[in-house]
Amino acid sequence: MLLWLARWAENTEFFTYIRASAYTYPVILSLHMVAIALFGAMILLTDLRLLGWAMRSCSVSDVVDQLRVPKRIGFLFAATCGVLLLGSKAEDYYYNIFFRIKVTLFMLVIVHALVFRKSVYSRAAALDRDPQIPGRAKLAAVLSLILWVSIFSAGRGIGFILAPGGLHYGVP
C-alpha cells in the first residue's frame, strides 16, 4: 500500500517536474538545508540554555518563549521542503533505511514533545524561579539534542545510499 502511494506521488506531474528540473530540485534541497541549519541552531540554543551550559545571562523563559515562534516557522519551512523532496523521489525513499530511521526518530520527537510539553516547555517562567534548573528540564534538553542530532544525521545518510536499481539517491 505505501509503495503504491509512493509510486503514485512520485509520478504526478508536480513531483515529476521537481525531479526533472535542472534547478528546482537543487534549489528546494538547498532551502531545506538552510531551514534545517536555522531550525537546528534554535533547538541547540534552547537545549543548551535548559542545560545551563550557554546564555546564562538570559532567563530560560526568554530563550524558550522568544525562540518558540521562529522554531515553528523554521520547522514548517524545513518540513515543507522535505515533503517536496520526498514526493519527487518517494519510491527511492521508501527503500532507504536512513529515511525510515528519520521517520521513526520524528515519531520519537512527537513522544518527547508530549511527555515534556507541560512539565518543561510550557512552564519556562516557573523554571526561572527554581534555584537551579530541574533534572526533568535537563533530561528534556539532553533527549532533544540526541533526537535532533540523530534526525539530522539520518537525513544526511539518505543521500548516500544506493537505490535498489543501483542509482545514487543524491543524483536527481
Phi and psi in degrees as GROMACS dihedral restraints (atoms count N, CA, C in turn):
[ dihedral_restraints ]
;  ai    aj    ak    al  type     phi  dphi    fc
    3     4     5     6     1   -66.4    20    10
    4     5     6     7     1   -38.1    20    10
    6     7     8     9     1   -63.9    20    10
    7     8     9    10     1   -40.6    20    10
    9    10    11    12     1   -61.4    20    10
   10    11    12    13     1   -44.6    20    10
   12    13    14    15     1   -63.2    20    10
   13    14    15    16     1   -41.5    20    10
   15    16    17    18     1   -61.8    20    10
   16    17    18    19     1   -45.3    20    10
   18    19    20    21     1   -64.3    20    10
   19    20    21    22     1   -41.7    20    10
   21    22    23    24     1   -62.3    20    10
   22    23    24    25     1   -49.0    20    10
   24    25    26    27     1   -60.9    20    10
   25    26    27    28     1   -46.9    20    10
   27    28    29    30     1   -59.9    20    10
   28    29    30    31     1   -31.1    20    10
   30    31    32    33     1   -94.2    20    10
   31    32    33    34     1     5.6    20    10
   33    34    35    36     1   -68.7    20    10
   34    35    36    37     1   156.7    20    10
   36    37    38    39     1   -59.6    20    10
   37    38    39    40     1   -39.9    20    10
   39    40    41    42     1   -61.1    20    10
   40    41    42    43     1   -52.9    20    10
   42    43    44    45     1   -73.5    20    10
   43    44    45    46     1   -28.5    20    10
   45    46    47    48     1   -64.4    20    10
   46    47    48    49     1   -41.1    20    10
   48    49    50    51     1   -60.2    20    10
   49    50    51    52     1   -47.3    20    10
   51    52    53    54     1   -58.6    20    10
   52    53    54    55     1   -47.3    20    10
   54    55    56    57     1   -66.1    20    10
   55    56    57    58     1   -37.8    20    10
   57    58    59    60     1   -85.6    20    10
   58    59    60    61     1   -19.5    20    10
   60    61    62    63     1   -71.0    20    10
   61    62    63    64     1   138.4    20    10
   63    64    65    66     1   -69.6    20    10
   64    65    66    67     1   -23.2    20    10
   66    67    68    69     1  -115.3    20    10
   67    68    69    70     1   -33.4    20    10
   69    70    71    72     1   -63.0    20    10
   70    71    72    73     1   -51.5    20    10
   72    73    74    75     1   -60.0    20    10
   73    74    75    76     1   -49.5    20    10
   75    76    77    78     1   -62.2    20    10
   76    77    78    79     1   -34.7    20    10
   78    79    80    81     1   -67.2    20    10
   79    80    81    82     1   -44.6    20    10
   81    82    83    84     1   -62.6    20    10
   82    83    84    85     1   -42.5    20    10
   84    85    86    87     1   -61.4    20    10
   85    86    87    88     1   -42.2    20    10
   87    88    89    90     1   -64.3    20    10
   88    89    90    91     1   -44.0    20    10
   90    91    92    93     1   -63.6    20    10
   91    92    93    94     1   -37.4    20    10
   93    94    95    96     1   -60.4    20    10
   94    95    96    97     1   -45.4    20    10
   96    97    98    99     1   -66.5    20    10
   97    98    99   100     1   -40.4    20    10
   99   100   101   102     1   -64.2    20    10
  100   101   102   103     1   -44.5    20    10
  102   103   104   105     1   -62.0    20    10
  103   104   105   106     1   -40.7    20    10
  105   106   107   108     1   -63.7    20    10
  106   107   108   109     1   -42.0    20    10
  108   109   110   111     1   -62.1    20    10
  109   110   111   112     1   -45.2    20    10
  111   112   113   114     1   -68.4    20    10
  112   113   114   115     1   -45.1    20    10
  114   115   116   117     1   -62.1    20    10
  115   116   117   118     1   -44.7    20    10
  117   118   119   120     1   -61.4    20    10
  118   119   120   121     1   -38.5    20    10
  120   121   122   123     1   -63.8    20    10
  121   122   123   124     1   -39.4    20    10
  123   124   125   126     1   -69.6    20    10
  124   125   126   127     1   -37.5    20    10
  126   127   128   129     1   -62.7    20    10
  127   128   129   130     1   -46.2    20    10
  129   130   131   132     1   -59.7    20    10
  130   131   132   133     1   -46.4    20    10
  132   133   134   135     1   -59.8    20    10
  133   134   135   136     1   -45.4    20    10
  135   136   137   138     1   -61.7    20    10
  136   137   138   139     1   -47.6    20    10
  138   139   140   141     1   -67.3    20    10
  139   140   141   142     1   -40.2    20    10
  141   142   143   144     1   -65.1    20    10
  142   143   144   145     1   -35.2    20    10
  144   145   146   147     1   -68.4    20    10
  145   146   147   148     1   -41.4    20    10
  147   148   149   150     1   -62.8    20    10
  148   149   150   151     1   -32.3    20    10
  150   151   152   153     1   -78.9    20    10
  151   152   153   154     1   -13.4    20    10
  153   154   155   156     1    78.9    20    10
  154   155   156   157     1    19.3    20    10
  156   157   158   159     1   -96.8    20    10
  157   158   159   160     1   -11.9    20    10
  159   160   161   162     1  -152.3    20    10
  160   161   162   163     1   158.6    20    10
  162   163   164   165     1    53.8    20    10
  163   164   165   166     1    41.0    20    10
  165   166   167   168     1   -65.1    20    10
  166   167   168   169     1   -22.2    20    10
  168   169   170   171     1   -75.8    20    10
  169   170   171   172     1   -14.3    20    10
  171   172   173   174     1   -98.6    20    10
  172   173   174   175     1   143.8    20    10
  174   175   176   177     1   -71.2    20    10
  175   176   177   178     1   154.1    20    10
  177   178   179   180     1   -59.4    20    10
  178   179   180   181     1   -42.3    20    10
  180   181   182   183     1   -64.4    20    10
  181   182   183   184     1   -37.4    20    10
  183   184   185   186     1   -61.2    20    10
  184   185   186   187     1   -46.4    20    10
  186   187   188   189     1   -66.1    20    10
  187   188   189   190     1   -51.1    20    10
  189   190   191   192     1   -63.4    20    10
  190   191   192   193     1   -48.2    20    10
  192   193   194   195     1   -70.1    20    10
  193   194   195   196     1   -40.7    20    10
  195   196   197   198     1   -74.0    20    10
  196   197   198   199     1   -24.4    20    10
  198   199   200   201     1   -94.1    20    10
  199   200   201   202     1    -7.4    20    10
  201   202   203   204     1   -58.8    20    10
  202   203   204   205     1   -53.7    20    10
  204   205   206   207     1   -68.0    20    10
  205   206   207   208     1   -47.1    20    10
  207   208   209   210     1   -59.5    20    10
  208   209   210   211     1   -35.3    20    10
  210   211   212   213     1   -63.9    20    10
  211   212   213   214     1   -42.4    20    10
  213   214   215   216     1   -64.4    20    10
  214   215   216   217     1   -42.2    20    10
  216   217   218   219     1   -65.0    20    10
  217   218   219   220     1   -45.0    20    10
  219   220   221   222     1   -61.5    20    10
  220   221   222   223     1   -42.0    20    10
  222   223   224   225     1   -64.7    20    10
  223   224   225   226     1   -43.7    20    10
  225   226   227   228     1   -60.8    20    10
  226   227   228   229     1   -43.1    20    10
  228   229   230   231     1   -64.9    20    10
  229   230   231   232     1   -46.1    20    10
  231   232   233   234     1   -64.4    20    10
  232   233   234   235     1   -41.6    20    10
  234   235   236   237     1   -66.5    20    10
  235   236   237   238     1   -39.4    20    10
  237   238   239   240     1   -62.2    20    10
  238   239   240   241     1   -47.6    20    10
  240   241   242   243     1   -62.2    20    10
  241   242   243   244     1   -39.3    20    10
  243   244   245   246     1   -62.7    20    10
  244   245   246   247     1   -40.8    20    10
  246   247   248   249     1   -65.0    20    10
  247   248   249   250     1   -39.2    20    10
  249   250   251   252     1   -63.9    20    10
  250   251   252   253     1   -40.8    20    10
  252   253   254   255     1   -67.3    20    10
  253   254   255   256     1   -43.2    20    10
  255   256   257   258     1   -59.8    20    10
  256   257   258   259     1   -49.0    20    10
  258   259   260   261     1   -61.3    20    10
  259   260   261   262     1   -32.3    20    10
  261   262   263   264     1   -77.2    20    10
  262   263   264   265     1   -19.5    20    10
  264   265   266   267     1  -137.9    20    10
  265   266   267   268     1    42.8    20    10
  267   268   269   270     1   -60.6    20    10
  268   269   270   271     1   -41.3    20    10
  270   271   272   273     1   -66.5    20    10
  271   272   273   274     1   -41.4    20    10
  273   274   275   276     1   -59.7    20    10
  274   275   276   277     1   -44.5    20    10
  276   277   278   279     1   -67.0    20    10
  277   278   279   280     1   -31.9    20    10
  279   280   281   282     1   -55.7    20    10
  280   281   282   283     1   -39.3    20    10
  282   283   284   285     1   -87.4    20    10
  283   284   285   286     1   -11.6    20    10
  285   286   287   288     1   -80.8    20    10
  286   287   288   289     1   119.4    20    10
  288   289   290   291     1   -63.8    20    10
  289   290   291   292     1   -35.0    20    10
  291   292   293   294     1   -68.3    20    10
  292   293   294   295     1   -33.8    20    10
  294   295   296   297     1   -65.4    20    10
  295   296   297   298     1   -41.8    20    10
  297   298   299   300     1   -64.2    20    10
  298   299   300   301     1   -39.7    20    10
  300   301   302   303     1   -63.0    20    10
  301   302   303   304     1   -43.2    20    10
  303   304   305   306     1   -61.9    20    10
  304   305   306   307     1   -43.9    20    10
  306   307   308   309     1   -63.3    20    10
  307   308   309   310     1   -42.5    20    10
  309   310   311   312     1   -61.1    20    10
  310   311   312   313     1   -43.2    20    10
  312   313   314   315     1   -64.9    20    10
  313   314   315   316     1   -36.1    20    10
  315   316   317   318     1   -61.8    20    10
  316   317   318   319     1   -37.1    20    10
  318   319   320   321     1   -64.0    20    10
  319   320   321   322     1   -38.5    20    10
  321   322   323   324     1   -67.7    20    10
  322   323   324   325     1   -32.7    20    10
  324   325   326   327     1   -64.0    20    10
  325   326   327   328     1   -38.0    20    10
  327   328   329   330     1   -63.8    20    10
  328   329   330   331     1   -43.8    20    10
  330   331   332   333     1   -60.8    20    10
  331   332   333   334     1   -44.7    20    10
  333   334   335   336     1   -56.1    20    10
  334   335   336   337     1   -46.6    20    10
  336   337   338   339     1   -62.8    20    10
  337   338   339   340     1   -41.5    20    10
  339   340   341   342     1   -66.6    20    10
  340   341   342   343     1   -38.0    20    10
  342   343   344   345     1   -71.5    20    10
  343   344   345   346     1   -41.4    20    10
  345   346   347   348     1  -104.9    20    10
  346   347   348   349     1    -3.2    20    10
  348   349   350   351     1   -58.7    20    10
  349   350   351   352     1   -55.5    20    10
  351   352   353   354     1   -71.0    20    10
  352   353   354   355     1   -38.6    20    10
  354   355   356   357     1   -84.8    20    10
  355   356   357   358     1   -18.2    20    10
  357   358   359   360     1  -127.7    20    10
  358   359   360   361     1   -64.8    20    10
  360   361   362   363     1   -70.2    20    10
  361   362   363   364     1   -32.0    20    10
  363   364   365   366     1   -87.1    20    10
  364   365   366   367     1    -4.1    20    10
  366   367   368   369     1  -126.0    20    10
  367   368   369   370     1    42.8    20    10
  369   370   371   372     1   -61.4    20    10
  370   371   372   373     1   -37.0    20    10
  372   373   374   375     1   -63.8    20    10
  373   374   375   376     1   -36.8    20    10
  375   376   377   378     1   -67.3    20    10
  376   377   378   379     1   -32.1    20    10
  378   379   380   381     1   -64.2    20    10
  379   380   381   382     1   -32.3    20    10
  381   382   383   384     1   -65.5    20    10
  382   383   384   385     1   -30.0    20    10
  384   385   386   387     1   -80.8    20    10
  385   386   387   388     1   -18.5    20    10
  387   388   389   390     1   -70.7    20    10
  388   389   390   391     1   144.2    20    10
  390   391   392   393     1   -61.9    20    10
  391   392   393   394     1   -32.8    20    10
  393   394   395   396     1  -143.9    20    10
  394   395   396   397     1   159.3    20    10
  396   397   398   399     1   -66.0    20    10
  397   398   399   400     1   127.0    20    10
  399   400   401   402     1   -63.0    20    10
  400   401   402   403     1   153.4    20    10
  402   403   404   405     1   -58.4    20    10
  403   404   405   406     1   -34.9    20    10
  405   406   407   408     1   -63.3    20    10
  406   407   408   409     1   -39.3    20    10
  408   409   410   411     1   -67.8    20    10
  409   410   411   412     1   -39.7    20    10
  411   412   413   414     1   -66.7    20    10
  412   413   414   415     1   -38.8    20    10
  414   415   416   417     1   -62.4    20    10
  415   416   417   418     1   -42.9    20    10
  417   418   419   420     1   -59.5    20    10
  418   419   420   421     1   -42.3    20    10
  420   421   422   423     1   -66.8    20    10
  421   422   423   424     1   -44.4    20    10
  423   424   425   426     1   -63.4    20    10
  424   425   426   427     1   -46.3    20    10
  426   427   428   429     1   -63.5    20    10
  427   428   429   430     1   -39.0    20    10
  429   430   431   432     1   -60.1    20    10
  430   431   432   433     1   -48.2    20    10
  432   433   434   435     1   -59.2    20    10
  433   434   435   436     1   -45.3    20    10
  435   436   437   438     1   -62.5    20    10
  436   437   438   439     1   -46.5    20    10
  438   439   440   441     1   -63.4    20    10
  439   440   441   442     1   -48.3    20    10
  441   442   443   444     1   -69.5    20    10
  442   443   444   445     1   -39.1    20    10
  444   445   446   447     1   -63.1    20    10
  445   446   447   448     1   -38.7    20    10
  447   448   449   450     1   -65.9    20    10
  448   449   450   451     1   -40.6    20    10
  450   451   452   453     1   -64.1    20    10
  451   452   453   454     1   -46.0    20    10
  453   454   455   456     1   -62.3    20    10
  454   455   456   457     1   -40.2    20    10
  456   457   458   459     1   -66.5    20    10
  457   458   459   460     1   -44.3    20    10
  459   460   461   462     1   -62.5    20    10
  460   461   462   463     1   -39.0    20    10
  462   463   464   465     1   -61.0    20    10
  463   464   465   466     1   -40.8    20    10
  465   466   467   468     1   -66.8    20    10
  466   467   468   469     1   -35.4    20    10
  468   469   470   471     1   -65.3    20    10
  469   470   471   472     1   -25.8    20    10
  471   472   473   474     1   -56.1    20    10
  472   473   474   475     1   -40.3    20    10
  474   475   476   477     1   -76.4    20    10
  475   476   477   478     1    -3.0    20    10
  477   478   479   480     1  -117.7    20    10
  478   479   480   481     1    19.4    20    10
  480   481   482   483     1  -113.4    20    10
  481   482   483   484     1   139.8    20    10
  483   484   485   486     1   -80.0    20    10
  484   485   486   487     1   139.8    20    10
  486   487   488   489     1   -71.8    20    10
  487   488   489   490     1   161.9    20    10
  489   490   491   492     1   -54.1    20    10
  490   491   492   493     1   -32.3    20    10
  492   493   494   495     1   -82.2    20    10
  493   494   495   496     1     2.1    20    10
  495   496   497   498     1    91.1    20    10
  496   497   498   499     1     1.0    20    10
  498   499   500   501     1   -79.3    20    10
  499   500   501   502     1   144.4    20    10
  501   502   503   504     1   -83.1    20    10
  502   503   504   505     1   132.1    20    10
  504   505   506   507     1   -60.6    20    10
  505   506   507   508     1   -35.9    20    10
  507   508   509   510     1   -71.8    20    10
  508   509   510   511     1    -7.7    20    10
  510   511   512   513     1  -102.0    20    10
  511   512   513   514     1   119.1    20    10
